Amino acid sequence: MSRGPLVTTAVASPLLDHPGAVAGDGADAGVAAHYGDPLREQRLLEEGLAVVDLSHRQVLTVTGPDRLSWLHSITTQMLTGLAPRVSAETLVLSPKGHIEHDLHLVDDGTTTWVTVEHGTGDALLAWLDSMRFMLRVEVADRSADYAVLGEPHAAESAPGEPLAWRDPWPGLVGDTAAYGPLEGHPGASRRWRELIVPRGDIVAAAADRPLAGTWASEALRIAAWRPRFGFETDHRTIVHEVDWMRTAVHLHKGCYRGQETVARVHNLGRPPRRLVFLHLDGSGHTLPERGSDVVMGDRTVGFLTSVGRHHELGPIGLALVKRNIPVDVELTAAGVQGGQEVVVAP
């Protein structure tokens, strides 16, 4: 069973030359895991003051007059008529409805920009190219020329600013749509953005703010129950299992590959697995590794998809478990106990 994204060698970011930078590994190789104090970096992100180096993400472009209607026809989201600088998230599914790609997508009026997990862009590019047929579209990998920076922000990018994809997922940095008005909280109404900047300008684009590493941004993602492709997904994941229906699937659009599975499970319920949030026991010095088996008693019931340390919640994780596991039992990963919070109802 695959329990992570395809990882290839990433080009080291120039921001790794920043004092205190500690390089990440695995899917986040090539950028900083932290700059010396990941818990402080989390707090700065929540306050909207820091920026995260995501330059290992791949950047693709789709051009041509048919680009949005074409992407609309082959992915899960409603994309026809998408206004310039308005963000969307969409998925590519297999014929059986399994998640194959997650696209962070924004159009500038002439070009559709897509960012994807490092190591997945080549396969997505090849598949998109095979689906062009006679339509007026061109696809290209622009990763050598453009890079991604992550930041909390209250709005879509405006003309004159770098183009940005704004995450539709609520709750990453105090979004009021998810939790109601947070009076006085500096992070209220912010959501995550991915700035797309010329790769040669990445140092200058990040120069006016403190830097935070992926350990900090990942902890905030896990706390918000936000799925990440290649982490909360494997070769057989369907959208209902990880609650991706809320931001990446439009239920009232026309036919696309895998739609039959989406509609059937939506109407009948009962996805085979469900995502859970785990409050992990923090009394030990180590955390279970991502991919560890999740156990109920002596029975393996799933696997740990993500793990991190949150500055308020302590050790936390996400896991995919069998749908019928009781919601009130403690689970164990690599000997560490964890109490469940329901993400996807059984």
Legacy VTK file of the C-alpha trace (Angstrom):
# vtk DataFile Version 3.0
C-alpha trace
ASCII
DATASET POLYDATA
POINTS 346 float
0.000 0.000 0.000
1.344 3.434 -0.909
1.435 5.744 2.132
2.976 8.903 0.723
3.528 10.942 -2.435
6.098 10.056 -5.045
9.260 11.803 -3.878
11.970 12.870 -6.278
15.032 15.008 -5.639
14.051 18.628 -5.056
16.241 21.595 -5.925
17.395 23.175 -2.662
15.732 26.516 -2.030
17.944 29.589 -1.584
15.967 30.274 1.607
17.821 27.308 3.144
20.765 29.718 3.386
18.827 31.715 6.001
20.387 31.532 9.491
18.980 28.661 11.526
17.385 26.856 8.581
17.044 23.077 8.972
16.218 21.259 5.755
13.115 19.107 5.479
13.048 15.594 4.111
10.742 13.221 2.279
7.899 15.060 0.558
9.180 18.375 1.959
12.807 17.986 0.919
14.387 21.062 -0.626
12.760 23.574 1.751
13.152 24.324 5.455
11.422 22.184 8.076
12.063 24.978 10.562
14.334 27.920 11.327
15.154 27.051 14.920
11.840 27.518 16.760
8.876 25.768 15.065
6.372 26.567 17.825
7.128 30.284 17.635
6.912 30.013 13.844
3.397 28.571 14.218
2.307 31.483 16.366
3.700 33.975 13.854
1.762 32.215 11.086
-1.465 32.380 13.072
-0.884 36.103 13.585
-0.392 36.573 9.832
3.192 37.729 10.216
5.261 34.909 8.724
5.781 33.304 5.323
6.536 29.646 4.449
8.846 28.440 1.701
6.841 26.064 -0.521
9.129 26.333 -3.522
9.295 22.533 -3.807
5.696 22.534 -5.103
5.489 22.196 -8.869
3.861 24.904 -10.986
1.971 24.061 -14.194
0.165 26.351 -16.633
-2.729 25.798 -19.016
-3.227 28.305 -21.818
-5.645 28.668 -24.716
-9.261 29.791 -25.056
-10.700 26.382 -24.095
-8.641 25.976 -20.911
-11.347 26.443 -18.251
-14.122 24.516 -19.996
-11.635 21.714 -20.695
-10.453 21.496 -17.082
-14.089 21.667 -15.984
-14.913 18.600 -18.103
-12.127 16.370 -16.740
-11.973 17.303 -13.037
-14.354 17.469 -10.076
-14.913 21.227 -9.720
-17.148 23.780 -11.449
-14.642 25.850 -13.447
-16.611 27.345 -16.340
-16.867 31.076 -15.894
-14.202 31.166 -13.179
-13.310 34.838 -12.730
-9.694 36.017 -12.899
-7.855 35.716 -9.565
-10.624 33.626 -7.993
-9.214 30.397 -6.567
-10.525 26.858 -6.866
-9.478 23.393 -5.787
-10.199 20.462 -8.067
-9.307 16.775 -8.250
-8.485 14.282 -10.963
-10.114 10.928 -10.225
-9.569 7.467 -11.640
-12.454 5.774 -13.503
-13.322 4.072 -10.184
-13.330 7.376 -8.289
-9.965 7.137 -6.544
-8.062 10.414 -6.079
-5.156 10.698 -8.520
-4.262 14.418 -8.345
-5.103 17.517 -6.302
-4.910 20.818 -8.227
-4.634 24.220 -6.550
-5.898 26.393 -9.381
-6.212 30.111 -10.158
-6.679 31.869 -13.504
-5.248 35.301 -14.352
-7.540 35.943 -17.334
-5.253 34.441 -19.972
-3.502 31.561 -18.182
-4.629 29.001 -15.620
-1.953 28.426 -12.981
-1.859 25.143 -11.061
0.348 24.151 -8.137
0.735 20.513 -7.096
2.731 18.411 -4.661
6.385 17.953 -5.521
6.933 14.767 -7.490
3.396 14.634 -8.924
3.578 17.317 -11.625
5.176 15.192 -14.321
2.453 12.531 -14.175
-0.290 15.167 -14.123
1.275 17.011 -17.070
1.470 13.796 -19.115
-2.164 12.939 -18.360
-3.416 16.434 -19.186
-1.455 16.418 -22.436
-3.057 13.085 -23.383
-6.545 14.543 -22.814
-6.224 17.634 -25.061
-7.592 15.978 -28.232
-8.528 18.783 -30.675
-9.162 21.477 -28.062
-7.346 24.797 -28.040
-5.232 24.257 -24.927
-1.546 23.945 -24.125
-0.054 22.629 -20.892
3.441 23.336 -19.573
5.616 22.771 -16.498
6.797 26.194 -15.252
8.480 24.969 -12.070
11.916 26.036 -13.271
10.668 29.611 -13.647
8.153 30.053 -10.813
8.062 29.163 -7.130
5.462 29.124 -4.344
5.420 30.903 -0.985
2.728 30.249 1.630
1.111 32.926 3.798
-2.071 33.599 5.791
-4.196 36.302 4.160
-7.734 37.626 4.293
-8.383 37.963 0.549
-7.721 36.739 -2.965
-4.797 38.404 -4.715
-5.526 41.827 -6.188
-4.292 43.260 -9.493
-0.757 44.512 -9.036
0.024 41.801 -6.451
1.637 38.459 -7.199
-0.968 35.951 -8.357
-2.056 33.704 -5.486
-4.168 30.616 -4.898
-6.315 31.075 -1.773
-7.183 27.859 0.041
-10.962 27.341 0.335
-10.516 25.069 3.361
-11.771 26.788 6.551
-10.001 26.986 9.842
-6.277 26.854 9.032
-5.525 30.272 10.522
-8.628 31.333 12.410
-11.190 31.559 9.608
-14.460 33.054 10.837
-16.540 31.044 8.351
-15.592 27.888 10.232
-15.662 29.037 13.837
-17.712 32.222 13.996
-16.391 35.706 14.781
-13.147 35.601 16.764
-13.242 39.105 18.172
-9.801 40.503 18.769
-8.033 37.454 17.330
-5.422 38.674 14.828
-5.912 35.612 12.645
-9.683 35.959 12.294
-10.935 35.758 8.675
-7.512 34.763 7.287
-7.047 31.753 5.067
-3.988 30.173 3.524
-2.585 31.537 0.250
0.052 30.260 -2.142
1.859 33.140 -3.833
3.242 32.313 -7.274
6.404 34.362 -7.808
9.306 34.255 -10.277
11.781 31.741 -8.862
14.606 34.256 -9.034
12.609 36.659 -6.835
11.838 34.245 -3.998
14.382 35.686 -1.549
13.200 39.245 -2.140
9.520 38.218 -1.938
10.072 36.702 1.522
12.483 39.318 2.822
10.030 41.557 4.690
8.640 38.881 7.066
9.865 36.210 9.474
10.273 32.773 7.906
8.351 29.726 9.125
9.105 26.148 8.141
6.898 23.293 7.017
6.769 21.838 10.533
4.789 24.921 11.555
2.477 25.016 8.534
1.877 21.262 8.734
0.837 21.472 12.392
-1.742 24.135 11.511
-2.980 22.027 8.587
-3.398 18.942 10.769
-5.209 20.928 13.460
-7.680 22.131 10.785
-8.260 18.534 9.548
-7.118 19.643 6.085
-6.226 16.680 3.802
-2.970 16.765 1.837
-2.501 14.734 -1.307
-0.124 11.809 -0.760
-0.529 12.084 3.007
-4.246 11.578 3.666
-4.533 9.700 0.356
-3.275 6.407 -0.993
-4.017 4.525 -4.222
-7.622 3.736 -3.195
-8.784 6.903 -1.389
-12.135 8.372 -2.416
-13.127 11.964 -1.670
-15.729 11.123 1.009
-13.178 9.350 3.203
-11.137 12.522 3.819
-13.956 15.129 3.775
-12.714 16.599 0.478
-16.299 17.047 -0.686
-16.393 20.374 1.143
-13.880 22.210 -1.098
-12.928 20.175 -4.167
-16.106 18.597 -5.575
-19.156 20.190 -7.195
-22.164 17.866 -6.987
-24.291 19.547 -9.660
-21.940 19.735 -12.636
-21.744 17.550 -15.712
-20.028 14.219 -16.170
-16.355 13.680 -15.364
-14.206 10.627 -14.786
-15.050 8.969 -11.465
-18.333 10.858 -10.995
-20.352 7.654 -10.615
-18.478 6.733 -7.441
-18.815 10.255 -6.035
-22.577 10.288 -6.619
-23.164 6.752 -5.371
-21.318 7.195 -2.069
-22.830 10.649 -1.565
-26.347 9.287 -2.005
-25.911 6.001 -0.153
-23.246 6.938 2.391
-20.912 4.386 3.949
-17.434 5.145 2.550
-15.113 2.249 3.409
-12.776 4.382 5.561
-12.986 7.662 7.431
-10.501 10.352 8.450
-10.060 10.950 12.189
-8.198 13.614 14.151
-6.065 12.247 16.980
-4.991 13.955 20.205
-1.785 12.014 20.818
-0.256 11.250 24.220
2.536 13.761 24.749
4.149 12.196 27.817
6.913 10.611 25.733
9.730 12.331 23.876
8.984 10.920 20.436
6.016 10.890 18.099
4.877 7.965 15.953
6.014 8.210 12.361
3.626 9.001 9.548
2.532 5.705 7.993
2.500 3.842 11.318
-0.274 1.303 11.760
-3.205 2.480 13.857
-4.346 -0.234 16.248
-7.498 -0.845 18.302
-6.632 -3.460 20.894
-4.665 -6.060 18.945
-6.325 -5.258 15.618
-4.859 -2.980 12.926
-7.640 -0.649 11.798
-5.837 1.977 9.709
-2.694 4.074 9.431
-1.385 7.443 10.588
-1.414 9.878 7.675
0.079 13.014 9.287
1.628 13.902 12.635
2.875 17.126 14.209
3.279 19.224 17.359
0.834 22.098 17.784
1.757 25.066 19.960
-1.529 24.790 21.905
-2.890 21.273 21.298
0.415 19.434 21.706
1.054 16.235 19.687
-1.655 15.719 17.058
-2.267 13.569 14.026
-4.656 12.519 11.284
-5.402 8.904 10.461
-7.456 6.884 8.008
-9.337 4.108 9.803
-12.042 1.604 8.927
-15.462 3.232 8.817
-17.080 1.077 11.506
-14.504 1.725 14.244
-16.371 3.190 17.263
-15.855 6.936 17.610
-15.288 6.816 21.376
-12.422 4.300 21.595
-8.786 5.230 21.989
-6.488 4.217 19.181
-2.752 3.508 19.267
-0.024 4.309 16.732
3.485 2.921 17.335
2.662 2.518 21.015
1.343 6.088 21.435
-2.304 6.392 22.448
-4.623 8.895 20.781
-8.137 10.106 21.468
-10.373 10.550 18.422
-12.245 13.549 17.113
-14.689 12.694 14.330
-13.846 14.270 10.973
-15.909 11.987 8.717
-18.965 10.545 10.433
-19.207 6.748 10.306
LINES 1 347
346 0 1 2 3 4 5 6 7 8 9 10 11 12 13 14 15 16 17 18 19 20 21 22 23 24 25 26 27 28 29 30 31 32 33 34 35 36 37 38 39 40 41 42 43 44 45 46 47 48 49 50 51 52 53 54 55 56 57 58 59 60 61 62 63 64 65 66 67 68 69 70 71 72 73 74 75 76 77 78 79 80 81 82 83 84 85 86 87 88 89 90 91 92 93 94 95 96 97 98 99 100 101 102 103 104 105 106 107 108 109 110 111 112 113 114 115 116 117 118 119 120 121 122 123 124 125 126 127 128 129 130 131 132 133 134 135 136 137 138 139 140 141 142 143 144 145 146 147 148 149 150 151 152 153 154 155 156 157 158 159 160 161 162 163 164 165 166 167 168 169 170 171 172 173 174 175 176 177 178 179 180 181 182 183 184 185 186 187 188 189 190 191 192 193 194 195 196 197 198 199 200 201 202 203 204 205 206 207 208 209 210 211 212 213 214 215 216 217 218 219 220 221 222 223 224 225 226 227 228 229 230 231 232 233 234 235 236 237 238 239 240 241 242 243 244 245 246 247 248 249 250 251 252 253 254 255 256 257 258 259 260 261 262 263 264 265 266 267 268 269 270 271 272 273 274 275 276 277 278 279 280 281 282 283 284 285 286 287 288 289 290 291 292 293 294 295 296 297 298 299 300 301 302 303 304 305 306 307 308 309 310 311 312 313 314 315 316 317 318 319 320 321 322 323 324 325 326 327 328 329 330 331 332 333 334 335 336 337 338 339 340 341 342 343 344 345
